[in-house]
Amino acid sequence: MNQRILLTGSNGMVGKNILEHPKSKEYEFLTPSSQELNLLDQKQVRQYLLLHKPDMIIHAAGRVGGIQANMKNPVAFLSENMQMGLNLISSAYDLGVKSLMNMSSSCMYPRDAVNPLKEEMILQGELEPTNEGYALAKIASTRLCEYITRENPTLQYKTVIPCNLYGRHDKFDPLHSHMIPSVIRKISEAKSNGYNNIEIWGDGTARREFMYAGDLADFVFFAMNRFGEMPQNLNVGLGFDYSISEYYKVIASSVGFGGGFTYDLSKPTGMKQKLVDSKKLHTFGWQHTTSLEQGVEKTLQFFMDKKND
């Protein structure tokens, strides 16, 4: 009988990429919508777990967005993500679910931490203000998983800390999306409208590590088969980064935009660098396979197909 896995957030980018992966057919996935399982309602969460009895939970649900969305809605980013994580993890613990993979975020790391960011740096300094609420919620879930594993070593509640992600099923709404899908849309529209220049927030020198979401899905299946060996908290990323300007240039090349760039120095850019340390990941035995150019091409194709539907 196939292992039964509850995947929260199955309708989001990470969830859809997990379900699209060829190895997903080897498992029985429970993929409730937010109407079928409201993670903000602890009573409903407990009832769902009692009824379906999953062997493992992959918690990928959450309220997500870029800098603008985080700055505009800090209350929701803190309270909703906090409630979802604590409701699900504490209920799973109470009901004896053996394994839980908690999807977290590299925004948990201190804003002034030395890069690359090591797993041990969580709560070692002040957070980046532009996404502090989201980060606090993710830290709470991560710590709860640590406490549970410490109290009861027979339970494996572990946290995956991906770098920034992009890919198929991403959001391309400029007000709510992360950088790469937002830039794909912006440059595509600039080309369609015949613009000669594109505005970049900040000076373009801030560095970011973006991994293709299909690669994270590949990691998930790799880790599920070796969950006992996986460290308690594990960064999952590329091990290197690019400047914002470099991302714009790669995307412009894929779109076929030949214009130039201007820089709006009045806009926030967030942390100057956010690169996760990949030493434990490589020791664990996994690394990404999709290059930035390949990932942008696949994501652009998804965006164009979606636009033409």
C-alpha positions in Angstrom: 0.0 0.0 0.0 1.3 3.4 -1.0 2.3 5.8 1.8 -0.5 8.3 2.5 0.8 11.9 2.5 -1.2 15.0 3.4 0.1 17.9 1.3 -1.1 21.3 2.5 -1.0 24.1 -0.1 -1.5 21.7 -2.9 -2.9 24.5 -5.1 0.1 26.7 -4.6 3.3 26.8 -6.7 5.3 24.4 -4.4 2.4 22.0 -4.0 1.6 21.9 -7.7 5.2 21.3 -8.6 5.3 18.4 -6.1 2.2 16.8 -7.6 3.6 17.3 -11.2 6.8 15.4 -10.3 7.0 11.9 -11.9 7.6 10.3 -8.4 4.3 11.6 -7.1 2.5 8.6 -8.6 4.4 6.4 -6.1 2.4 7.9 -3.2 -1.2 8.5 -2.2 -1.5 12.3 -1.8 -4.3 13.9 0.1 -4.7 17.4 -1.4 -7.6 19.2 0.3 -8.6 22.7 -0.8 -8.7 25.5 1.8 -12.5 24.9 1.9 -12.1 21.2 2.6 -9.4 21.9 5.3 -9.2 25.3 6.8 -5.8 25.4 8.6 -6.9 28.4 10.6 -9.5 26.2 12.3 -7.7 23.9 14.8 -10.9 21.8 15.4 -11.3 21.1 11.7 -7.6 20.3 11.4 -7.8 17.7 14.1 -11.0 16.2 12.6 -9.3 15.9 9.2 -6.2 14.2 10.6 -8.4 11.8 12.7 -10.5 10.9 9.6 -7.7 10.4 7.0 -4.8 9.3 9.2 -1.8 10.4 7.0 1.5 8.6 7.4 3.3 11.9 6.7 2.5 15.6 6.3 4.2 18.1 3.9 3.2 21.5 5.1 3.5 23.8 2.1 0.5 26.1 2.7 0.8 29.7 3.6 0.0 33.3 2.8 2.9 34.3 0.5 4.0 37.3 -1.5 6.8 39.7 -2.4 8.0 42.8 -0.6 5.0 45.0 -1.5 2.5 42.4 -0.2 4.4 41.8 3.0 4.7 45.5 3.7 1.0 46.2 3.0 -0.4 43.2 5.1 1.9 42.5 8.0 -0.9 41.5 10.3 -2.2 38.8 8.0 1.3 37.5 7.1 2.1 37.0 10.8 -1.2 35.8 12.2 -2.4 33.6 9.4 0.9 31.8 8.8 1.4 31.5 12.6 -2.0 29.9 13.1 -1.7 27.6 10.1 1.6 26.2 11.2 0.8 25.8 14.9 -2.6 24.3 14.3 -1.3 21.7 11.9 1.9 20.8 13.7 0.5 20.7 17.2 -2.5 18.6 16.0 -0.3 16.2 14.2 1.8 15.8 17.3 -1.2 15.2 19.6 -2.5 12.6 17.2 0.8 10.8 16.7 1.5 11.5 13.0 5.0 10.1 12.7 6.6 12.4 10.1 6.1 16.0 9.1 8.1 18.0 6.6 7.7 21.7 7.4 8.4 24.1 4.4 9.9 27.2 5.8 11.7 30.2 4.3 15.2 31.7 4.2 13.6 35.0 5.4 13.9 33.5 8.9 17.6 34.5 8.9 18.8 37.8 10.5 19.0 40.7 8.1 22.7 41.4 9.0 23.9 37.8 9.2 27.0 36.9 7.4 26.4 35.1 4.1 26.1 32.3 3.3 23.4 31.8 5.9 23.9 28.7 8.1 21.0 26.8 9.6 22.4 27.6 13.1 21.8 31.4 12.5 18.0 31.3 13.2 17.2 33.9 15.9 20.7 35.1 16.1 19.8 38.7 15.1 17.2 41.2 14.0 15.0 40.2 11.1 14.5 42.1 7.8 11.6 44.6 8.5 10.0 44.2 5.1 8.9 40.6 5.8 9.3 40.3 9.6 5.8 39.1 10.2 6.1 36.2 7.8 9.5 35.4 9.2 8.3 35.3 12.8 5.5 32.8 11.8 8.0 30.6 10.0 10.4 30.7 13.0 7.6 29.6 15.4 6.7 26.5 13.2 10.4 25.6 12.8 11.1 25.8 16.6 7.9 23.8 17.4 9.2 21.0 15.1 12.5 21.1 16.9 10.8 20.9 20.3 8.6 18.0 19.3 11.6 16.0 17.9 13.5 16.7 21.1 10.7 15.7 23.4 9.8 12.6 21.4 12.6 11.2 19.2 10.3 8.6 17.6 8.6 11.5 15.8 10.4 13.1 12.8 9.2 16.7 12.4 11.8 18.5 10.3 12.1 21.8 8.5 13.2 22.5 4.9 14.5 26.0 4.4 14.3 26.8 0.6 16.0 29.8 -0.9 13.7 32.1 -3.0 11.7 30.1 -5.5 10.1 30.7 -8.9 8.7 28.5 -11.7 5.6 26.9 -13.1 2.4 27.9 -11.3 3.9 31.0 -9.9 1.9 34.2 -9.4 2.5 36.8 -12.0 0.5 39.6 -10.3 2.8 42.6 -9.9 1.3 43.4 -6.5 1.6 39.9 -5.0 4.3 38.0 -6.8 8.0 37.5 -6.1 10.7 39.1 -8.2 11.2 36.7 -11.1 7.6 36.2 -12.1 6.9 39.9 -11.6 9.9 40.8 -13.8 8.8 38.2 -16.5 5.5 39.9 -16.7 6.9 43.4 -16.6 9.5 42.8 -19.4 7.0 40.9 -21.5 4.5 43.8 -21.3 7.3 46.3 -22.0 8.2 44.5 -25.1 4.6 44.2 -26.2 4.1 48.0 -25.6 7.3 48.9 -27.4 9.0 50.5 -24.3 12.7 51.2 -24.5 13.4 51.3 -20.8 12.5 49.2 -17.7 12.6 50.5 -14.1 14.4 48.4 -11.5 13.8 49.0 -7.8 17.0 50.1 -6.0 20.4 50.1 -7.6 20.3 46.5 -8.9 23.3 45.3 -6.9 21.4 43.4 -4.2 22.0 39.7 -4.6 19.4 36.9 -4.5 19.4 33.1 -4.8 16.4 31.9 -6.8 15.9 28.2 -7.4 13.4 26.6 -9.9 10.4 25.2 -8.0 10.6 21.9 -10.0 14.0 21.3 -8.3 12.5 21.8 -4.8 9.9 19.2 -5.7 12.7 16.9 -6.7 14.4 17.5 -3.4 11.1 16.6 -1.5 11.0 13.1 -3.0 14.7 12.6 -2.5 14.3 13.6 1.2 11.2 11.5 1.8 13.1 8.4 1.0 15.9 9.4 3.5 13.9 11.4 6.0 15.6 9.7 9.0 19.0 10.9 7.7 17.9 14.5 6.9 19.1 17.1 9.4 16.6 18.8 11.7 16.7 22.0 9.7 18.1 22.0 6.2 18.7 24.8 3.7 17.8 23.9 0.1 19.3 26.1 -2.5 21.8 26.6 -5.3 24.9 27.5 -3.2 25.4 30.7 -5.3 23.5 33.8 -6.2 23.0 36.6 -8.8 22.5 40.3 -8.6 19.0 41.8 -9.3 20.5 43.4 -12.5 21.7 40.0 -13.7 18.2 38.5 -13.2 16.7 41.3 -15.3 19.2 40.7 -18.1 18.6 36.9 -18.3 14.9 37.5 -18.3 15.2 40.3 -20.9 17.2 37.9 -23.1 14.6 35.1 -22.8 11.7 37.6 -23.6 13.7 39.1 -26.5 13.6 42.6 -25.0 16.4 44.8 -26.3 15.9 48.0 -24.3 17.8 49.4 -21.3 17.2 49.7 -17.6 16.8 52.6 -15.2 17.1 52.4 -11.4 14.7 53.9 -8.9 16.9 54.5 -5.8 13.9 55.6 -3.7 12.4 52.1 -3.6 13.3 49.5 -1.0 15.5 46.5 -2.0 15.4 44.4 1.1 18.5 42.7 2.3 21.7 43.3 0.3 22.3 39.6 0.0 20.5 36.4 1.0 22.5 33.3 0.1 21.9 30.0 2.0 24.7 27.8 3.0 24.4 24.5 1.1 27.1 22.4 2.9 24.6 20.2 4.8 22.5 19.9 1.7 25.4 18.6 -0.4 26.5 16.2 2.5 22.9 15.0 2.5 23.5 14.1 -1.2 21.2 16.4 -3.3 21.8 19.3 -5.6 19.7 21.3 -8.1 19.8 20.5 -11.9 18.0 23.4 -13.5 20.1 26.4 -14.6 18.7 30.0 -14.3 18.4 30.2 -18.1 16.5 26.9 -18.3 14.2 27.8 -15.4 13.4 31.2 -16.8 12.6 29.7 -20.2 10.2 27.2 -18.6 8.6 29.8 -16.4 8.2 32.2 -19.3 6.6 29.5 -21.4 4.1 28.8 -18.6 3.3 32.5 -18.4 2.8 32.8 -22.1 0.6 29.6 -22.2 -1.5 30.9 -19.3 -1.9 34.4 -20.9 -3.1 32.8 -24.1 -5.6 30.4 -22.5 
